[in-house]
């Protein structure tokens, strides 16, 4: 199997690798969610969708060839990387995230308004870090790896079909 894959053109190998990367990022997220017990926040979900788009672009690139689909893969992985950067800033309290998943000031709220705000709040907040290793969060990892994948998608798009 490995020999067969290695005999494919380099561009095809790279597209297969990048497609597998996006699929594995989502499988990893599901692993954290369903096996590890780390439910995702809204921004975590938003980071998953572009990976599926990139995987779809990879499949279409393998079927139809051309540069369009690898460029769409690059755009998709760059988009999830950008969402990862935004999410990282929210986690680090550099800026406020969406009101659907972060807390805001409670100054001036009545007791009823505060109670209603608490009851309407989501279970998982975007501005809390549920998991990190060496100070690196899942959003940080997604951003770095996805921007790297975006560059590789552009390289694949510019390769001649062998």
Beta strands, then each sheet from edge to edge (+ up, - down):
strand 1: 132-133
strand 2: 136-137
sheet 1: 1+ 2-
end
